[in-house]
Amino acid sequence: MKNILVIYTGGTIGMVKDSITGALKPFDMHKIYEVLPVLKKIDCNIETYQCNPIIDSSDMNADKWLLFASLIRDNYAKYDGFVILHGTDTMSYTASALSFLLKNLSKPVIITGSQLPLGMIRTDGRDNIISAVEIAANNEIVIPEVCIFFDNKLYRGNRTTKINAEYFEAFYSGNLPSLAKVGINISYKKHLILPPPEEEFFVYDKLCRDVIIMKIHPAISKEYLDAVSNIPNLKGIVMETYGSGNAPTKDFFLQGIKRMIDKGVMIMNVTQCKAGSVEMGHYQASCDLRDMGVISGKDITTEAALAKMMFVLGNFDDRNKQKELAESNLRGEIS
């Protein structure tokens, strides 16, 4: 019988209706078997941890990610799997960050949440929690990854992005199919799941905060680039470009990008599209970026690119090593 730790960080999924006031409030996660008695039918022992105070996912940041990583590190030997209950707004960012912080992961870390509070009649939270725990406790197939489970699908966490705020099908993985689908049975796509690690589990404890996301758009101006260039202590930029990595070819734009690179700022080119890949040099509009040292993010998501840059810049000092890692597939985040 496997031991599973359910970590409630906050978010819609943990809200139930107060029997007296009728208002929604966080429920006591230690009473999870009372709220979801069907969990007793899953062949595992569930223990819980609740963040105090709980964290609205809109307030998620590097400190919180390091906290979650250390919590898993400190309990890694005791539990066979981890389920993290989390708000949906920044779930893909958290999944991406944890994927980089948790090196050589050999146990499932499954993040889930809901669009409707657990206390509502049509909540999607009930099925999401049950399926996430069932997958984490599977005795036959172990998923050695940080994943997101949502709307009957298990995704590699650092491949996801939130695409919908109204429907249960809230997450999308444009460049990698789901790892499993839940129907009458759970169907696993074993060929897509990362292989178990050969080295010892290790948790990093640093992230660089001096990074930003810069979206390219037709109204971008020299003044905007000047303002970005003058951000104090700026170390990295995730640059969302058009299509397969294209950006303006105007002199003011190229000169602004080169000026930032010359100052030591790492710039990673990612596509604004929800699927597809950056191909630096495929069109003339991206050749100059490639030649001046902009890094190709390939088919990485914006969320994973930000987390990866924070990880690389926070834990490695050598510039060549940073560039090598930024361009490499570290946790299945790029094809």
C-alpha positions, 0 to 999 in steps of 0.5 A: 500500500503506497503512502501519498502526501496531499499538499493543499496550497490554496485555490478554488479546489479547496473551497467549501460552503460554510453551513451557517453563512453559506459563504465559500471558505477553505476546508480543513484538508486533514478532513479529506476522507470526510469530504471525499470518502470515496478516497478510502477505496483507493489502495493507499494511505493519504496524509495531508499538509496544508499551507498556512496561510493558504496561497492564492495562485495569483500570488505565486512566486519563486519563494513559494516554489522553493517552499514546495520543493523543500517540502517534497525534499523533506518528505521524499523518503516517507511518501511514494507520491505527491499530489499538490492542490493548486489554483489554476491561474499559475499552475503551469508556472508552478509545474514548470518550476518544480520540474527544474528544481526536482532533479532525478525525480523517481516519484510522481508529483501531480498538481491539480485544481478545479474551475469550481469549488469542491463544495459546489454540486457540479465541481470538477475538483472531486474527480480531479483529486480522486484521479490524481491520487489514484495515478500517484498511487498506481503500483504498476506504472510510476510516473517520475515527473511533475505533471498536471492532471485536469479534465481527465487528462494527465499532462507533463507539467512543463508542457502545459498552458492554461487556455480557458477560464470558463470550461473544465478543459482548462489546460492545453499541451500543444507540443506533447500529447497527454501522458494518460487519459481517464475514462472507464479505465486509466489509459497510460501512454508509456512511450511518452513518460520520462524514463526513471532516473539513474542518479540520486534525487536532488533538490535545488534551492535557488531561483533568479528573480531578475527575469521578465517576459517581453511580448513582441507586438506591432506597437512596440517602440524604441521607448519601450525597449529603452525602458526594458533595457534600463530595468535594474539588475535585469538578467534574463528575458523570455521574448515572445515572438511571432510564428516560428520566431520572427520579430521586427527588423527595424534598426531600433529593435535590433539595436535594442536587443543587441544592447541588452545582450551586450550588457549580459542579459540572456534572451530566449526566443519563444513563440506566441503560438500555443503550438509549434516551434521557434526555428531561428534563421528559417525566415530572414526576420529571425536571422539577425536575432540568431546572429547576435546571440538570442537563444532559441527556445524551440517548442518550449512554452512561455511558462516553462521558459520563464521557470527554466531561465530562473533556474539556470541563471539562479544555479549556474554562474558560468555564461557558457554553462548557462547557455548550454543548459538553456538550449538543452532538454533538461526535463522533457520541456522541449522536443 
